[in-house]
Amino acid sequence: MGSNPQSTPPALAKDDISRLKSYIINFIARELESNPPSVNQRREVVTQLMEQVYNQTRLTLPLTIRDQIFHEILDEMLGFGVIQPLLDDPDITEVMVNGAKHVYIERAGKLVRTNITFDDDTHVFRLIDRIIMPLGRRIDADSPSVDARLPDGSRVNAIVPPVAIDGPTITIRKFRVGKLSMDQLIELEAITQNIAVFLRACVIARFNILISGGTGSGKTTLLNVLSGYIPETERVVTIEDAAELQLQQDHVVRLETKPPSVEGTGMVSVRDLVRNALRMRPDRIIVGECRGGEALDMLQAMNTGHDGSLTTLHANAPRDALSRLETMALMAGMEMPIRVIREQAAAAIDLIVQISRMRDGSRKVTQVTEVAGMEGETIVLTDIFKFNQTGFSQTGKVIGELKPTGIRPLFTPRLEIAGFKLGPEVFGANLAEMMNPTRRR
């Protein structure tokens, strides 16, 4: 009697597939815990165990279903589970998990909801633990938020109940593979050739530059690009909460903050690192972002011979940036009058570069502003370049022009001493200004 062909197994329900995956994952986890392999062998061992436990179930799933389950298990055990495909997609710049059932991405500056979901909040907690455990961080009801980074440098923030009301939340700012160049920023219309020439001269001439912008506006990207102009002969110390700067110079010392231990001891803050950096003979100090009392230490460093320093902060305009800087300097706990802080800021900072994320998702430098000293109680700001928006195209793209204001900065002689004699065309000078160089405010 001839043998009957094997009947096609009935399709597994989604819940059945989830239970099968959980069963295999739990089996592998127990095996790895009792006999942990080396890092290099982990993938091979996980694959072998996965085949072994699947065979023990005596299931005969269609090959496509089996391969999909195996792929998802490998992502869960070796990667970052259901969001791994999002992390692998080079066009996605941000991944946002708002509880188990709502996962969003940012692509080309636009937020889009995906069809990816977690099984439940416990599933999201497992992912958070996978991210933070290798870094020695902790998160629980007593310490409900954490900043961390993935092995590729992507920046992660996680926050859990009771602070996150609707379930554990994860926000991942993806690390860009390969640093953007100034030419690419010009091609993306984020900046103009004239401004690029001007900023290059300011960096090499050791001006102190503050990059200001909102969340996700591209501050760190611009900081990376500008840092590329720092000469190879200089010693650079970088200070960050989560290391993401990609300096190309050889002589770079990278410092990163450290959270407190479970006992609440051993914390190393940005302010601690700024103070320590001053004892490391830096030619330049780059602080990834000023958020607190370290702003005062940064201003004092800029005023005591550490020219050419760079930093960023959150603000929507250059004037707002200085106001935030004052507030953060006061957070240092020093009893200093506001006027003294303003004088320090006016003396320390030469240039503010404002970058913004526009309504169409694009990022643009919108102002390049000179800090021109004090007049009475007020810091004098002069726009050298400014973006003027004129409307939107039919496709929703922002229409406008980033152009010079026609005013030369007061620090032009310092640029010339450093070897940069920028022509009047860089600043949009017209014939009237060239005939009458007296500067008007």
C-alpha positions, 0 to 999 in steps of 0.5 A: 500500500502506497504511503499517503503524502503528509497532510499540511498541518493546520495554521497556528493561531497567533497566540499558539505561535507566541506560546511556542516562541516563549517556550523555546526562548525560556528553554534556551535562556535556562540552558544559557544560564546554566552553561553560558557560552562565550560572546563569539559562540553565543549565536551558534549555541542559540541556533543549535538549542533552537533546533534542538527544542523545536525538534523535541516538540515534534511539530512540522510547521511549514518552512516559511513559518518555522523560519519566521519563528526562528528569525524572531527568536534570534532577534529576541535572544541576540538582538532587540526583539520585535523592534530589531527590524526597525533598528536595522532599517537605515532610513529610520532615525528614531524608534518610540515604544509607547507601551506594548501596543503602540510603536512609532518611528521617525522616517524623513522627519515624519512620525509614523505608527507601525504595525509592530506590537509587544505581547504585553508590558512584561515583554517591553520590560524584558527589552529594557533589561536587555538594553541596560543590564550590560551597562550596569544600569537599573530601572524600577519603581524607585528609579523609574527612568534611565539613559543608556546606549546600544552597542552601535551607539544609538541613544536610549531613554526608558521610563516605566510605571508609576511615572509612565502611566500607560506602560513602559516607554522606550525612545531610541535615537538611532546612531547614524552609521558614517558621519555626515559631512558639511557637503551633505548638509549643503546638499540637504539644504540644511546650510549654505556654502557661505555659512559653511565657509564662515563656520569653518573659519570660526572653528579653526580660529578657536571661537567658542560656539554654542549650537542651539535647537529643539529636540531632534533638530540636528544639534549633535549632527552639526556639532559632529560636522563642526568638530571635523574642522578641529586641527589634528594637532590639538587635544580634544576632550569630549564630555557626554551623558551617552557617548555619541559624538564621532570625532575623527581626530586621533587625539580625542579623550572621550568621557561619559557620565556614570549613574549612581549605583544601587546604593545611590553612590558613585555617580559622575555627572557632566559637571564633575567631568567638566571640572576633571577635563580642566586638569587634562590639558585640553586644547578644546572641550566639547560638551555634548549637551549642557543641561545643568550646573555644568554650564557655569563651569563651561563658561569659566573654562571658556573664559580661562584659556580654553578657546575653541570649545563647543557645546549644545543646548535646548532652545528655540532661538539665540536669545532663549539660548542665553536665557537658558544658559543663565538659568543653568548657571544658577543651578550650580548653586553659586551665589552670583548676580545675574549681571555677572553671569551675563558678563561671563556668557558675553565674554565666553561665547562668540557665536550661537548657531540656531538649528531647527526642525521645520514643519516638513521634517527637514532640518535647517540652520535658521540663524547664525548670531554673533554675541557682541558684548554687553550694553547695560544689563543686556547681552547684544546679539547680532544676526549674521545669517538668517533663514526667511521662510516664505511659504510651503510648496504644494507637496508641503515642503518649506520654502525659504532662503538662508541668507546673510543679513549684510552685517559683518561680525565685530570679531572679523579682525580675529578671523583675519589674524587667524588667516581668514580674510572672508570676502564681502560676498560671504556676508552679503555686503552691498555697495552701500555698505562697502562705501559706508562700513560704519556698522548700524544696529 
